[in-house]
């Protein structure tokens, strides 16, 4: 008996239907007409005998390409809930606001802690810290509580609350210092927004480092940074009393902090002791700065 010359040939066989479906899509993409068929316990892909040789070449080329392609990087996994850091942030902002309103300890907290370019150039570095906890009015503090809580909360999920808020605070301080250096001795400012946008930059940087090994294209890899810049432009570049320079430099400092944070292994970030030490450092830095400001 002679074989039927029109009988389809098996060009691929697998134990599961999924791989056969992938192969069928590859062959369809090059103009062939494969058929996926169940054969006993296996799944097979069939094509016409005239197309069999070409189909096998296409399948082999597809397999070789997939063997060379590195796997997509795994998404960054949370290490904590992030709520403790947000609660601490809200507590600090509210306590300082009450101290300012009530002239606690007989002190003018606003005058003692605000950004003052001349005083800072004379050595009062602590104003770069204390100014982050001061606000002009209820709307000002409400906006910073909202955005700072959201951005800082997400940062706390992926870095742990202690490490995240230490980096946010340091980046906020750095943003204030750079801005004062650029703006000169007459510059005056208050507000947590420098640190808020530092947190935004931190998130954008973390998102980029998590995707930079992806093969999905440069736009996909840069999407977190592009989104962060868009939020900065929309929320941080308007308003009559907006200190745009502080927002920009806080954001840039946050981007740099995110690059450093991305290098810290998740196992270290997950240690309670590391987070506790970082949280204590945040509290100590704020306390020392205000002690110097009010002393």
C-alpha positions as a printed Julia matrix, in Angstrom:
295×3 Matrix{Float64}:
  0.0    0.0    0.0
  1.34   3.43  -0.92
  1.14   6.44   1.36
 -1.39   9.11   0.45
  0.64  12.03  -0.98
 -2.02  14.46   0.3
 -1.97  13.09   3.86
 -0.89  15.8    6.38
  2.4   15.32   8.2
  3.16  15.71  11.9
  5.7   18.51  12.39
  5.4   18.93  16.15
  4.3   16.75  19.07
  3.81  17.59  22.77
  2.15  16.15  25.87
  0.08  19.31  26.39
 -2.04  21.42  24.07
 -0.4   24.74  25.08
  2.92  24.24  23.25
  1.06  23.02  20.17
 -1.01  26.19  20.18
  2.16  28.29  20.34
  3.68  26.4   17.4
  0.47  26.74  15.39
  0.56  30.52  15.92
  4.17  30.64  14.72
  3.32  28.72  11.56
  0.22  30.81  10.88
  2.34  33.95  11.19
  4.49  32.81   8.23
  1.51  31.94   6.05
  1.11  28.22   6.72
 -2.14  26.49   7.67
 -1.42  24.15  10.6
 -3.97  21.92  12.28
 -3.8   21.06  15.99
 -5.04  17.54  16.65
 -5.31  15.21  19.63
 -3.58  11.87  19.03
 -3.84   9.46  21.92
 -2.23  11.06  24.98
 -0.36  13.58  22.83
 -1.16  16.74  20.95
  0.26  17.16  17.45
  0.54  19.9   14.84
 -0.03  18.84  11.24
  0.56  20.6    7.92
  0.28  19.58   4.31
  3.16  17.44   3.0
  4.34  20.19   0.67
  4.76  22.54   3.64
  6.27  20.07   6.11
  9.95  20.88   5.47
  9.36  24.62   5.73
  7.25  24.19   8.88
 10.03  22.22  10.58
 12.56  24.94   9.7
 10.29  27.65  11.1
  9.74  25.68  14.3
 13.46  25.1   14.77
 14.23  28.79  14.19
 11.53  29.77  16.71
 12.94  27.35  19.28
 16.49  28.66  18.76
 15.31  32.24  19.23
 13.5   31.38  22.45
 16.57  29.55  23.79
 18.67  32.71  23.3
 16.1   35.08  24.8
 16.59  35.69  28.53
 13.5   35.42  30.72
 11.53  38.53  31.65
 12.63  39.93  35.03
 10.36  38.98  37.88
  8.23  41.87  39.22
  9.42  43.44  42.47
  7.63  41.84  45.42
  6.42  43.81  48.45
  8.35  43.34  51.69
  5.89  45.08  54.04
  2.49  46.73  54.23
  3.85  50.28  54.36
  1.16  51.51  56.76
  3.44  52.11  59.73
  5.55  54.6   57.85
  2.48  56.49  56.67
  1.12  56.61  60.22
  4.44  58.01  61.45
  4.51  60.59  58.66
  0.98  61.78  59.48
  1.79  61.91  63.2
  4.89  64.08  62.68
  3.05  66.51  60.38
  0.11  66.89  62.77
  2.23  67.26  65.92
  4.43  69.95  64.34
  1.35  71.76  62.98
 -0.14  71.87  66.49
  3.19  73.08  67.91
  3.33  75.87  65.34
 -0.28  76.94  65.99
  0.12  76.97  69.77
  3.66  78.42  69.91
  4.75  75.38  71.93
  7.49  76.04  74.52
  7.03  79.75  73.81
  8.8   79.39  70.45
  7.99  80.63  66.97
  8.4   77.29  65.25
  7.74  78.73  61.8
 10.56  81.29  62.03
 12.92  78.8   63.66
 12.41  75.99  61.17
 11.66  77.45  57.75
 14.08  77.49  54.81
 16.18  80.64  55.11
 18.86  80.9   52.48
 21.06  83.33  54.4
 20.85  81.4   57.66
 21.57  78.09  55.95
 24.56  79.51  54.15
 25.76  80.65  57.57
 25.64  77.04  58.83
 22.05  76.34  59.92
 21.79  73.12  57.91
 19.0   71.77  60.09
 16.5   74.08  58.39
 16.67  71.72  55.39
 15.13  69.12  57.73
 12.71  71.16  59.85
 11.21  72.99  56.86
  9.93  69.63  55.59
  7.55  69.44  58.59
  6.1   72.97  58.3
  3.07  74.16  56.31
  1.45  77.49  55.5
 -2.2   76.5   56.0
 -4.66  73.63  56.26
 -4.91  73.13  52.48
 -1.12  72.94  52.23
 -0.79  70.28  54.91
 -3.79  68.32  53.6
 -2.3   68.09  50.09
  1.06  66.95  51.4
 -0.54  64.42  53.74
 -2.52  62.96  50.84
  0.23  62.73  48.24
  2.98  61.99  50.74
  0.93  59.22  52.28
  0.22  57.64  48.89
  3.75  57.87  47.48
  5.43  57.04  50.78
  3.03  54.16  51.39
  3.91  52.51  48.1
  7.62  53.07  48.73
  7.19  51.46  52.16
  5.61  48.38  50.59
  8.62  47.69  48.41
 11.44  48.91  50.67
  9.95  48.59  54.14
  8.69  51.62  56.04
 11.95  52.37  57.86
 14.24  52.28  54.83
 11.71  53.99  52.56
 11.11  56.97  54.85
 14.79  57.35  55.65
 15.55  57.61  51.94
 12.61  59.97  51.4
 13.79  62.21  54.24
 17.4   62.25  53.03
 16.31  62.96  49.46
 14.03  65.75  50.68
 16.91  67.27  52.63
 19.16  66.99  49.6
 16.55  68.66  47.4
 16.23  71.57  49.84
 20.0   72.05  50.1
 20.49  72.08  46.33
 17.58  74.47  45.87
 18.93  76.91  48.47
 22.36  76.78  46.86
 20.79  77.68  43.5
 18.2   80.22  44.72
 20.56  82.2   46.94
 20.42  83.81  50.4
 17.03  85.51  49.93
 15.16  82.24  49.44
 12.41  81.37  51.95
 10.21  78.27  51.89
  8.35  75.69  53.97
  6.55  72.42  53.25
  6.92  68.68  52.93
  6.45  68.77  49.17
 10.19  68.44  48.51
 10.09  65.1   50.32
  6.74  64.19  48.72
  8.23  64.52  45.25
 11.35  62.74  46.44
  9.06  59.8   47.25
  7.57  60.05  43.75
 11.03  60.01  42.18
 11.97  57.05  44.37
  8.99  55.08  43.06
  9.76  55.93  39.44
 13.36  54.87  39.83
 12.39  51.59  41.52
  9.94  50.87  38.72
 12.57  51.46  36.06
 15.2   49.28  37.73
 12.65  46.47  37.96
 12.01  46.61  34.21
 15.41  47.47  32.74
 16.14  43.84  31.87
 12.87  43.49  29.93
 12.8   42.87  26.18
  9.47  44.64  25.7
 11.07  47.84  24.45
 12.46  51.08  25.85
  9.02  52.64  26.31
  7.89  49.8   28.57
 11.13  50.0   30.56
 10.94  53.78  31.02
  7.17  53.9   31.64
  7.49  54.23  35.47
  9.85  57.21  35.16
  7.71  58.81  32.43
  4.61  58.41  34.61
  6.41  59.91  37.61
  7.56  62.91  35.54
  3.98  63.38  34.32
  2.67  63.42  37.89
  5.41  65.87  38.88
  4.48  68.17  36.01
  0.75  67.97  36.77
  0.85  68.38  40.55
  4.17  70.09  41.29
  4.54  72.85  38.73
  1.51  75.05  39.36
  0.28  77.49  41.97
  1.28  81.0   42.9
  3.39  79.99  45.92
  4.79  76.77  44.48
  8.52  76.26  44.97
  9.09  74.51  41.65
 12.84  74.25  42.16
 12.41  72.37  45.44
  9.97  69.97  43.78
 12.3   69.26  40.89
 15.42  68.79  43.02
 13.53  66.64  45.51
 12.32  64.49  42.6
 15.85  64.17  41.18
 17.21  63.24  44.62
 14.46  60.62  44.9
 15.43  59.14  41.54
 19.01  58.79  42.77
 17.84  57.26  46.06
 15.8   54.7   44.13
 18.85  53.64  42.13
 20.7   52.97  45.38
 17.73  51.24  47.04
 17.29  48.89  44.08
 20.73  47.42  44.8
 19.78  46.37  48.33
 18.8   42.65  48.4
 15.21  41.91  49.32
 16.43  39.63  52.12
 18.04  42.61  53.86
 15.0   44.83  53.38
 12.86  42.12  54.93
 14.79  42.13  58.22
 12.89  43.78  61.07
 16.15  44.98  62.65
 17.17  46.86  59.51
 13.79  48.57  59.28
 13.86  49.45  63.0
 17.32  51.03  62.77
 16.27  53.05  59.71
 13.09  54.19  61.46
 15.04  55.25  64.55
 17.42  57.19  62.3
 14.46  59.1   60.84
 13.14  59.99  64.3
 16.6   60.94  65.57
 17.35  63.18  62.6
 14.04  65.04  63.0
 14.53  65.38  66.76
 18.1   66.66  66.49
 17.16  69.14  63.77
 14.31  70.6   65.8
 16.41  70.66  68.97
 19.01  72.74  67.15
 16.35  74.97  65.62
 14.67  75.71  68.96
 17.8   75.71  71.11
